[in-house]
Amino acid sequence: RDIRALVVGDRVVAAMRRVAQGQEFRSNVHRGGRTEPVLLDEQFCETAVRAAQIIGLRIAGVDMLESASGPQIMEVNSSPGLEGIELATQLDIAGAIVDYIAAQVDFREIDLRQRLTVSRGYGVSEILVPEGSEFVGKTIDESGLPERDINVLTLYRGSTVIPNPRLKRTLEPGDRMLCFGKLEHMRSMIPERVRKKRRPKVEELPETPIVADAEQRAVEAAEEWERVATPRPQ
């Protein structure tokens, strides 16, 4: 058995549990699977919404398995059927989708990074708060980010997304901050170890028969080109 959660925007509007029947291992409704409405807890809802966001979908059907360790994602559907889940939950899911789309008409999508990097020296970057960081236990205001001309747009804490966090929000280990500000200041906040990973050292190829043969052929090709290109005396 599994759970189908219908995600619309940033919330789960309906969910049902599907149980396969007979020898059929698939629990799809059109294959005879039995359905029942289910009220998901916060962990299942966050997992479903996060899965849809990672794929880049505003409306999606997320299939999950119930396990001892929590929800396990099986599949994310970009065009979920509504008949089965509406019948099981007795909810007007199509109406919820229409209402969501109508509410988004006046807000067209924009490329946030492109819009915010127009000013020279400014840009968007993600700053990690690792274990032992000087930011741990401090509020955003106390961290000194505003004084460095860095604005925190979104705070990611585990599977929780906190848009436009308050300056009094306390930072915890593992937090990720999507920031807009001076790139020079934000670059200095990236740990040295991370910066080294981002700039891998280019190493020379080991001396092997293949490399040596390639070098020899390159030398011969250069000599041949020089011989052909050099004008002959009249």
Residue pairs with C-beta under 8 A, 6 or more apart in sequence:
1 17
1 18
1 19
1 20
1 27
1 66
2 17
2 18
2 27
2 63
2 64
2 65
2 66
2 74
3 15
3 16
3 17
3 18
3 38
3 40
3 44
3 63
3 64
3 65
3 66
3 71
4 15
4 16
4 18
4 61
4 62
4 63
4 80
4 84
4 85
5 12
5 14
5 15
5 40
5 44
5 45
5 48
5 61
5 62
5 64
6 12
6 13
6 14
6 15
6 60
6 61
6 62
6 80
6 82
6 85
6 93
7 13
7 48
7 49
7 52
7 57
7 59
7 60
7 61
7 62
8 58
8 59
8 93
8 96
8 97
8 100
9 58
9 59
9 100
10 49
10 53
11 45
11 49
12 40
12 44
12 45
12 48
12 49
13 91
13 93
13 96
14 37
14 85
14 86
14 89
14 91
14 93
15 37
15 38
15 39
15 40
15 44
15 48
15 85
15 89
16 35
16 36
16 37
16 38
16 84
16 85
16 88
16 89
17 35
17 36
17 37
17 38
18 27
18 28
18 29
18 33
18 34
18 35
19 27
19 33
19 34
19 35
19 36
20 26
20 27
20 31
20 33
21 32
21 33
21 34
22 32
24 31
24 32
24 33
26 33
27 33
29 35
29 81
29 83
29 84
30 81
30 84
35 84
35 85
35 87
35 88
36 88
37 88
37 89
37 90
40 48
43 70
43 71
44 64
44 71
46 159
46 160
47 62
47 64
47 70
47 71
47 73
47 159
48 62
48 64
48 71
50 159
51 60
51 62
51 73
51 76
52 58
52 59
52 60
52 62
52 76
55 76
55 78
57 76
57 78
58 100
58 104
59 80
59 97
59 100
60 76
60 77
60 78
60 80
61 76
61 77
61 80
61 81
61 85
62 73
62 75
62 76
62 77
63 73
63 74
63 75
63 76
63 77
64 71
64 72
64 73
64 74
65 71
65 72
65 74
66 72
82 93
82 94
85 91
85 93
86 92
86 93
86 94
112 124
113 123
113 124
116 122
116 123
116 124
116 180
117 123
117 124
121 182
121 183
121 184
122 180
122 181
122 182
122 183
123 180
123 183
123 186
124 153
124 178
124 179
124 180
125 178
125 179
125 183
125 186
126 176
126 177
126 178
126 179
127 176
127 177
127 179
127 186
127 189
127 190
128 174
128 175
128 176
128 177
128 191
128 194
129 135
129 136
129 171
129 172
129 173
129 174
129 175
129 176
129 177
130 173
130 174
130 191
131 173
131 174
132 173
133 173
134 143
135 143
135 171
136 171
136 172
136 173
137 170
137 171
138 170
138 171
139 167
139 168
139 169
139 170
139 171
140 146
140 152
140 165
140 166
140 167
140 168
140 169
140 171
141 167
141 168
143 171
145 151
145 152
145 179
145 181
146 167
148 181
148 182
148 185
149 181
149 182
149 185
150 179
150 180
150 181
150 182
150 185
150 186
151 179
151 180
151 181
152 165
152 177
152 178
152 179
153 163
153 164
153 178
153 179
153 180
154 161
154 162
154 163
154 164
154 165
154 177
154 178
155 161
155 162
155 165
155 169
155 175
155 176
155 177
155 178
156 162
156 175
156 176
156 177
156 178
157 172
157 174
157 175
157 176
158 174
162 169
171 177
179 186
190 198
205 211
